């Protein structure tokens, strides 16, 4: 098996809901994507965080999202909003701080301000 084939197989495990991912819905650019396998990593976001002061009572929550490119078909753009969640758990609207795609995987640095 060549390197690219091995990466594709690894991504299937990483994005498998039985292994690491959760099935959620995504709203981006006036389009709904349903049953998308997403990994939301709050720990990695803490490592990458740039600590800034915010208004009293406002907390910035950061998260890194990993999504297979095949699930969305596009890489969302930096500065735009993306809504992620389920009807059971609710939806959160994030601002995309950074967006990229590596080896068929979309990596989004997201932020949300909460009271």
ABEGO torsion letter per residue (X at the ends): XBAAAAAAAAAAAAABAAAABBBBBBBBGGBBBBGBBBBBBAAAAAAABBBBBBBBGBBBBBBBBBBBAAAAGBBBBBGBBBBBEBAAAEBBBBBBABBBBBGGBBBBBBBBBBX
